[in-house]
Amino acid sequence: LLSIGNEVDVFKLKKESLIKKIPVNISDNDNNNLFHLILRDDLKKTEHATLNFFKYLILNNTNPDQPNFENRSPLHFAAMNQYTIIIKYLFDWALCSLLYVG
């Protein structure tokens, strides 16, 4: 399931998740979730396609603020690769989360 994330294909991810009964909010041994794995490498898809994939992950309880074993969150990877649309989305998500809790 983690390898499917790099394809940024929501339909394929849903299908594999249902067939294999694996939740999309899984992490690997280094505590990287799908957000980390997608942002770690150069995006093969557009930032907009990736953003739609991110929205699906958030709706399915994948934490976009989860640190990995190096204490890096997906935002760190987005910033390192200068994915401005994704950075803005992650900041907006964090702000909304704070306002909702507070």
Backbone as a printed PyTorch tensor [residue, N CA C, xyz], in Angstrom:
tensor([[[  0.8270,  -1.1930,   0.0000],
         [  0.0000,   0.0000,   0.0000],
         [  0.8710,   1.2570,   0.0000]],

        [[  1.9840,   1.1940,   0.7310],
         [  2.8630,   2.3630,   0.7770],
         [  3.4680,   2.6600,  -0.5940]],

        [[  3.7280,   1.6290,  -1.3800],
         [  4.3090,   1.8550,  -2.7070],
         [  3.2910,   2.4730,  -3.6700]],

        [[  2.0210,   2.2400,  -3.4510],
         [  0.9800,   2.8170,  -4.3080],
         [  0.8920,   4.3240,  -4.1020]],

        [[  1.2380,   4.7840,  -2.9220],
         [  1.1590,   6.2090,  -2.6200],
         [  1.9340,   7.0660,  -3.5850]],

        [[  3.0780,   6.5990,  -4.0470],
         [  3.8820,   7.3920,  -4.9770],
         [  3.1810,   7.6470,  -6.3030]],

        [[  2.2090,   6.8140,  -6.6200],
         [  1.4710,   7.0000,  -7.8670],
         [  0.4030,   8.0870,  -7.7300]],

        [[  0.0820,   8.4890,  -6.5190],
         [ -0.9010,   9.5360,  -6.2200],
         [ -2.2240,   9.2420,  -6.9310]],

        [[ -2.6560,   7.9910,  -6.8540],
         [ -3.8890,   7.5430,  -7.4940],
         [ -4.8750,   7.1190,  -6.3990]],

        [[ -5.8370,   7.9930,  -6.1000],
         [ -6.7940,   7.7330,  -5.0220],
         [ -7.5920,   6.4550,  -5.2910]],

        [[ -8.0470,   6.2720,  -6.5180],
         [ -8.8450,   5.0970,  -6.8530],
         [ -8.0610,   3.8110,  -6.5720]],

        [[ -6.8330,   3.7650,  -7.0220],
         [ -6.0060,   2.5750,  -6.8260],
         [ -5.7250,   2.3420,  -5.3380]],

        [[ -5.4800,   3.4080,  -4.6060],
         [ -5.2350,   3.2920,  -3.1710],
         [ -6.4740,   2.7610,  -2.4540]],

        [[ -7.6600,   3.3040,  -2.7740],
         [ -8.9040,   2.8280,  -2.1660],
         [ -9.0960,   1.3390,  -2.4420]],

        [[ -8.9010,   0.9630,  -3.6890],
         [ -9.1050,  -0.4220,  -4.1030],
         [ -8.1820,  -1.3620,  -3.3310]],

        [[ -6.8960,  -1.0570,  -3.3060],
         [ -5.9320,  -1.9170,  -2.6040],
         [ -6.2010,  -1.9390,  -1.1020]],

        [[ -6.5790,  -0.8080,  -0.5570],
         [ -6.8640,  -0.7260,   0.8730],
         [ -8.0520,  -1.6200,   1.2330]],

        [[ -9.0840,  -1.5950,   0.4040],
         [-10.2670,  -2.4240,   0.6610],
         [ -9.9790,  -3.9070,   0.4480]],

        [[ -9.2830,  -4.2350,  -0.6280],
         [ -8.9940,  -5.6380,  -0.9350],
         [ -8.0940,  -6.2570,   0.1340]],

        [[ -7.0490,  -5.5410,   0.5070],
         [ -6.0780,  -6.0810,   1.4680],
         [ -6.4320,  -5.7670,   2.9240]],

        [[ -7.5120,  -4.9880,   3.1090],
         [ -7.9700,  -4.6000,   4.4490],
         [ -6.8510,  -3.9320,   5.2560]],

        [[ -6.1860,  -2.9780,   4.5930],
         [ -5.1150,  -2.2100,   5.2210],
         [ -5.5650,  -0.7530,   5.2630]],

        [[ -5.5290,  -0.1300,   6.4330],
         [ -5.9260,   1.2890,   6.4840],
         [ -4.8970,   2.1730,   5.7810]],

        [[ -5.3590,   3.2910,   5.2160],
         [ -4.4450,   4.1750,   4.4900],
         [ -3.5540,   4.9850,   5.4300]],

        [[ -3.8290,   4.9460,   6.7180],
         [ -3.0150,   5.7180,   7.6600],
         [ -1.8650,   4.9030,   8.2580]],

        [[ -1.3700,   3.9170,   7.5190],
         [ -0.2540,   3.0990,   8.0000],
         [  1.0610,   3.8640,   7.8870]],

        [[  2.0600,   3.3710,   8.6090],
         [  3.4110,   3.9430,   8.5540],
         [  4.4150,   2.8110,   8.3520]],

        [[  5.5640,   3.1640,   7.7930],
         [  6.6100,   2.1510,   7.6370],
         [  7.4410,   2.0530,   8.9190]],

        [[  8.5190,   1.2950,   8.8860],
         [  9.3510,   1.0790,  10.0760],
         [ 10.0210,   2.3540,  10.5780]],

        [[ 10.1560,   3.3510,   9.7110],
         [ 10.7670,   4.6280,  10.0970],
         [  9.7140,   5.6710,  10.4680]],

        [[  8.4860,   5.2270,  10.6250],
         [  7.3480,   6.0720,  10.9830],
         [  6.9780,   7.0770,   9.8840]],

        [[  7.3370,   6.7710,   8.6460],
         [  6.9040,   7.5720,   7.5030],
         [  5.5110,   7.1100,   7.1000]],

        [[  4.5850,   8.0580,   6.9700],
         [  3.2790,   7.7020,   6.4320],
         [  3.2560,   8.0610,   4.9470]],

        [[  2.1000,   7.9600,   4.3240],
         [  2.0290,   8.2280,   2.8810],
         [  2.4030,   9.6630,   2.5360]],

        [[  2.1280,  10.6010,   3.4240],
         [  2.5360,  11.9880,   3.1680],
         [  4.0570,  12.0790,   3.0050]],

        [[  4.7910,  11.4870,   3.9350],
         [  6.2600,  11.5120,   3.8760],
         [  6.7580,  10.8880,   2.5740]],

        [[  6.2240,   9.7100,   2.2760],
         [  6.7220,   8.9600,   1.1240],
         [  6.4650,   9.6740,  -0.1940]],

        [[  5.3440,  10.3640,  -0.2890],
         [  5.0350,  11.1000,  -1.5180],
         [  5.9370,  12.3260,  -1.6490]],

        [[  6.1280,  13.0410,  -0.5480],
         [  6.8840,  14.3020,  -0.5980],
         [  8.3880,  14.1210,  -0.5620]],

        [[  8.8410,  12.9760,  -0.1500],
         [ 10.2800,  12.7400,  -0.0290],
         [ 10.9740,  12.8280,  -1.3940]],

        [[ 10.3050,  12.3770,  -2.4150],
         [ 10.8760,  12.3710,  -3.7630],
         [ 10.2300,  13.4570,  -4.6060]],

        [[ 10.8430,  13.7420,  -5.7340],
         [ 10.2300,  14.6870,  -6.6590],
         [  8.8650,  14.1630,  -7.0640]],

        [[  7.9110,  15.0530,  -7.1190],
         [  6.5610,  14.6470,  -7.4740],
         [  6.4940,  14.2830,  -8.9460]],

        [[  5.9930,  13.0910,  -9.2190],
         [  5.8030,  12.6720, -10.5990],
         [  4.5030,  13.2540, -11.1500]],

        [[  3.5880,  13.5680, -10.2490],
         [  2.3230,  14.1830, -10.6350],
         [  2.3820,  15.6580, -10.2810]],

        [[  1.3880,  16.3750, -10.6950],
         [  1.3360,  17.7960, -10.3720],
         [  1.0260,  17.9780,  -8.8870]],

        [[  1.3280,  19.1470,  -8.3940],
         [  1.0080,  19.4360,  -6.9960],
         [ -0.5020,  19.3800,  -6.7730]],

        [[ -1.2910,  19.7590,  -7.7620],
         [ -2.7460,  19.7380,  -7.6120],
         [ -3.2610,  18.3030,  -7.4750]],

        [[ -2.7230,  17.3700,  -8.2560],
         [ -3.1230,  15.9650,  -8.1290],
         [ -2.7090,  15.4280,  -6.7630]],

        [[ -1.5290,  15.8260,  -6.3230],
         [ -1.0460,  15.3990,  -5.0110],
         [ -1.9100,  15.9810,  -3.9070]],

        [[ -2.3330,  17.2050,  -4.0760],
         [ -3.1900,  17.8580,  -3.0880],
         [ -4.5130,  17.1090,  -2.9330]],

        [[ -5.1090,  16.6890,  -4.0210],
         [ -6.3480,  15.9080,  -3.9510],
         [ -6.1240,  14.5890,  -3.2230]],

        [[ -4.9810,  13.9800,  -3.4420],
         [ -4.6130,  12.7410,  -2.7540],
         [ -4.4730,  13.0080,  -1.2560]],

        [[ -3.8410,  14.1270,  -0.9030],
         [ -3.6710,  14.5040,   0.5020],
         [ -5.0220,  14.6870,   1.1840]],

        [[ -5.9400,  15.3250,   0.4980],
         [ -7.2670,  15.5420,   1.0790],
         [ -7.9320,  14.2020,   1.3930]],

        [[ -7.7890,  13.2520,   0.4960],
         [ -8.3310,  11.9120,   0.7350],
         [ -7.6680,  11.2770,   1.9630]],

        [[ -6.3500,  11.3990,   2.0740],
         [ -5.6570,  10.8140,   3.2210],
         [ -6.1270,  11.4290,   4.5310]],

        [[ -6.2850,  12.7380,   4.5580],
         [ -6.7330,  13.4200,   5.7790],
         [ -8.1430,  12.9630,   6.1470]],

        [[ -9.0080,  12.8300,   5.1740],
         [-10.3650,  12.3520,   5.4420],
         [-10.3670,  10.9210,   5.9840]],

        [[ -9.2740,  10.1990,   5.7580],
         [ -9.1570,   8.8220,   6.2200],
         [ -8.1370,   8.6770,   7.3430]],

        [[ -8.0270,   9.7340,   8.1410],
         [ -7.2690,   9.7250,   9.3990],
         [ -5.7640,   9.5210,   9.2690]],

        [[ -5.1850,   9.9480,   8.1680],
         [ -3.7300,   9.9520,   8.0640],
         [ -3.2530,  11.3030,   8.5670]],

        [[ -2.3030,  11.2980,   9.4650],
         [ -1.8640,  12.5180,  10.1430],
         [ -0.8210,  13.2710,   9.3010]],

        [[ -1.1580,  14.4530,   8.7790],
         [ -0.2010,  15.2150,   7.9870],
         [  0.8610,  15.9150,   8.8350]],

        [[  0.7710,  15.7750,  10.1360],
         [  1.7350,  16.4030,  11.0420],
         [  2.6070,  15.3720,  11.7590]],

        [[  2.5130,  14.1260,  11.3600],
         [  3.2370,  13.0360,  12.0170],
         [  4.7380,  13.1150,  11.7580]],

        [[  5.5630,  13.1590,  12.7990],
         [  7.0080,  13.1440,  12.5800],
         [  7.4990,  11.7200,  12.3140]],

        [[  8.5320,  11.6120,  11.4950],
         [  9.1390,  10.3030,  11.2650],
         [ 10.2830,  10.0980,  12.2680]],

        [[ 11.1150,   9.0780,  12.0640],
         [ 12.1690,   8.7860,  13.0280],
         [ 13.2240,   9.8860,  13.0920]],

        [[ 13.3250,  10.7190,  12.0650],
         [ 14.2550,  11.8560,  12.0720],
         [ 13.5810,  13.1180,  12.6100]],

        [[ 12.3700,  12.9660,  13.1110],
         [ 11.5490,  14.0520,  13.6420],
         [ 11.1670,  15.0670,  12.5560]],

        [[ 11.0410,  14.5830,  11.3290],
         [ 10.6140,  15.4350,  10.2160],
         [  9.1670,  15.1370,   9.8670]],

        [[  8.4000,  16.1850,   9.7490],
         [  6.9960,  16.0360,   9.3640],
         [  6.8910,  16.1590,   7.8350]],

        [[  5.7460,  15.8250,   7.2780],
         [  5.5590,  16.0360,   5.8450],
         [  5.8130,  17.4870,   5.4220]],

        [[  5.5200,  18.4400,   6.2970],
         [  5.7800,  19.8420,   5.9750],
         [  7.2720,  20.0790,   5.7160]],

        [[  8.1390,  19.4250,   6.4720],
         [  9.5800,  19.5640,   6.2290],
         [  9.9400,  19.1470,   4.7990]],

        [[  9.3920,  18.0090,   4.3650],
         [  9.6920,  17.5340,   3.0150],
         [  9.1110,  18.4640,   1.9530]],

        [[  7.9150,  18.9790,   2.1980],
         [  7.3050,  19.9230,   1.2460],
         [  8.1530,  21.1800,   1.1220]],

        [[  8.6690,  21.6660,   2.2580],
         [  9.5050,  22.8720,   2.2430],
         [ 10.8420,  22.6040,   1.5480]],

        [[ 11.4470,  21.4640,   1.8240],
         [ 12.7390,  21.1430,   1.1990],
         [ 12.6220,  21.0900,  -0.3190]],

        [[ 11.4570,  20.6370,  -0.8090],
         [ 11.2470,  20.5120,  -2.2530],
         [ 10.4880,  21.6940,  -2.8530]],

        [[ 10.1980,  22.7040,  -2.0360],
         [  9.5320,  23.9350,  -2.4740],
         [  8.1880,  23.6900,  -3.1590]],

        [[  7.3750,  22.8300,  -2.5380],
         [  6.0300,  22.5570,  -3.0320],
         [  5.0800,  23.5720,  -2.4050]],

        [[  5.0040,  24.7450,  -2.9950],
         [  4.2960,  25.8710,  -2.3690],
         [  2.8040,  25.6180,  -2.1720]],

        [[  2.1540,  24.9660,  -3.1040],
         [  0.7180,  24.6870,  -2.9690],
         [  0.4770,  23.7530,  -1.7860]],

        [[  1.3160,  22.7560,  -1.6590],
         [  1.1780,  21.7880,  -0.5680],
         [  1.5370,  22.4330,   0.7690]],

        [[  2.5610,  23.2750,   0.7870],
         [  2.9350,  23.9840,   2.0180],
         [  1.7550,  24.8310,   2.4950]],

        [[  1.1520,  25.5850,   1.5880],
         [  0.0070,  26.4150,   1.9570],
         [ -1.1350,  25.5610,   2.4900]],

        [[ -1.4040,  24.4510,   1.8360],
         [ -2.4810,  23.5670,   2.2820],
         [ -2.1980,  23.0260,   3.6870]],

        [[ -0.9640,  22.5980,   3.9360],
         [ -0.6230,  22.0580,   5.2500],
         [ -0.7330,  23.1240,   6.3390]],

        [[ -0.3270,  24.3600,   6.0290],
         [ -0.4930,  25.4520,   6.9930],
         [ -1.9800,  25.7330,   7.2490]],

        [[ -2.7620,  25.7710,   6.1880],
         [ -4.2030,  25.9980,   6.3440],
         [ -4.8490,  24.8920,   7.1670]],

        [[ -4.4580,  23.6390,   6.9020],
         [ -4.9860,  22.5060,   7.6610],
         [ -4.6320,  22.6540,   9.1410]],

        [[ -3.3720,  23.0110,   9.4300],
         [ -2.9380,  23.1640,  10.8290],
         [ -3.7220,  24.2880,  11.5150]],

        [[ -3.9180,  25.3890,  10.8120],
         [ -4.6680,  26.5130,  11.3860],
         [ -6.1120,  26.0980,  11.6760]],

        [[ -6.7330,  25.4480,  10.7410],
         [ -8.1210,  24.9860,  10.9550],
         [ -8.1970,  24.0060,  12.1100]],

        [[ -7.2120,  23.1370,  12.2200],
         [ -7.1770,  22.1760,  13.3280],
         [ -7.0790,  22.8870,  14.6640]],

        [[ -6.2510,  23.9220,  14.7270],
         [ -6.0970,  24.6890,  15.9730],
         [ -7.3800,  25.4290,  16.3200]],

        [[ -8.0080,  26.0250,  15.3380],
         [ -9.2310,  26.7610,  15.5810],
         [-10.3800,  25.8290,  16.0010]],

        [[-10.4120,  24.6430,  15.4210],
         [-11.4560,  23.6780,  15.7480],
         [-11.3130,  23.1660,  17.1760]],

        [[-10.0630,  22.8890,  17.5820],
         [ -9.7950,  22.3810,  18.9320],
         [ -9.9790,  23.4860,  19.9530]],

        [[ -9.4970,  24.6930,  19.6300],
         [ -9.5050,  25.8010,  20.5650],
         [-10.8520,  26.3740,  20.7000]]])
